[in-house]
Amino acid sequence: MGTMLHGKTGLVLGVANHRSIAWAIAKAAAREGADLVVTAQNERFLKSLTELAAELDRPALITTCDVSEPQQVEQLMSFVREQRGGLDFIVHCLAYAPREELDGKFVDTSAAGFATALGVSAYSLTAVTRAALPLMEGRNAAVLTLSYIGAERVIPHYNVMGVAKAALESSVRYLAADLGPLGHRVNAISAGPIRTLAAAGVSGFSGMLDLVAQRSAMKRNVEPAEVGDAAAFMVSPLSRGITGTVLHVDCGYSVMGI
């Protein structure tokens, strides 16, 4: 077991199953000594998360939180305060768009689909951070979220999720400016494509994995554990001088031209 996060308390939001990037991050944080609260969206995912939590190097508290329901965010923070006292870091691993918005053309995105994607995938970072501020007071806390290169470039079938991730990355910068004077940091990791439950909703995803493996600088796809390790660093005191940044963990795909 490592010590990078020894004595730190963290909240990891958005574990769906053992393939989730959120789960890889939770494992890395626990391995480095963090005391965790880990959430699933709803009861549907809670049983599998409870079973997964038994694999962590340190016991974690498990609960649910649907960030589209403001009262659930407030209830989550009350739970954290009661059970852990405060927070040293938050990892936001939440993204969603209706499946039909990921087919066809972006120009056909519905107003409802746009609002849902932006609300869950981008605004929720602001809502969670604001609700957590009292728990972070005096702790020089870190907030980390997950993005994707679709925020910067057009990815086929990513559609409104690309726009949502762009809004998320912009939110990181504005939140970093707001929270910096309080001693807190806000960053994002832009991970390469990983076969997760969310990725299954993107048409042609398998072909995307093959293409990235061919074109990335390292000629392979990134592994969930590599994103987890990077995240552990980004929420640890070792990265205390980094804020407002989007860190690409994608085996160098993002730096390649052709």
WOGI-V917071 format. One record per backbone hydrogen bond with DSSP energy under -0.5 kcal/mol. NH is the residue of the N-H (numbers start at 1). CO is the residue of the C=O. Records with the same first field share a line. If there is no record, write none. Layout:
NH: CO + CO
//
This chain:
2: 31
5: 32
6: 3
7: 33
8: 5
10: 35
11: 89
12: 37
13: 11 + 91
14: 39
15: 39
16: 14
20: 17
24: 20
25: 21
26: 22
27: 23
28: 24
29: 25
30: 26
31: 27
32: 28
33: 30
34: 29
35: 8
36: 34
37: 10
38: 61
39: 12
40: 63
45: 42
46: 42
47: 43
49: 45
50: 46
51: 47
52: 48
53: 49
54: 50 + 51
55: 52
56: 53
61: 36
63: 38
65: 40
67: 65
69: 66
70: 68
72: 69
73: 69
74: 70
75: 71
76: 72
77: 73
78: 74
79: 75
80: 76
81: 77
82: 78
83: 79
84: 80
85: 80 + 81
87: 135
88: 9
89: 9
90: 142
91: 11
92: 90 + 144
93: 13 + 91
101: 98
102: 99
103: 100
108: 105
109: 106
114: 110
115: 111
116: 112
117: 113
118: 114
119: 115
120: 116
121: 117
122: 118
123: 118
124: 119
125: 122
126: 122 + 123
127: 123
128: 124
129: 125
130: 126
131: 127
132: 128
133: 129 + 130
135: 132
136: 132 + 133
137: 133
139: 136
142: 88
143: 185
144: 90
145: 187
146: 92
147: 189
151: 148
152: 149
153: 149
155: 153
158: 155
159: 155
160: 101
161: 158
162: 159
163: 159
164: 160
165: 161
166: 162
167: 163
168: 164
169: 165
170: 166
171: 167
172: 168
173: 169
174: 170
175: 171
176: 172
177: 173
178: 174
179: 175
180: 176
181: 177
182: 179
183: 180
184: 179
185: 141
187: 143
188: 245
189: 145
190: 247
191: 147 + 189
192: 249
196: 194
200: 196
201: 198
202: 199
203: 201
205: 202
208: 204
209: 205
210: 206
211: 207
212: 208
213: 209
214: 210
215: 211
216: 212
218: 251
219: 216
226: 223
227: 223
228: 224
229: 225
230: 226
231: 227
232: 228
233: 229
234: 230
235: 231
236: 233
237: 4
239: 233 + 236
240: 237
242: 239
243: 241
244: 186
247: 188 + 245
248: 246
249: 190 + 247
253: 250
255: 252
256: 252 + 253
//
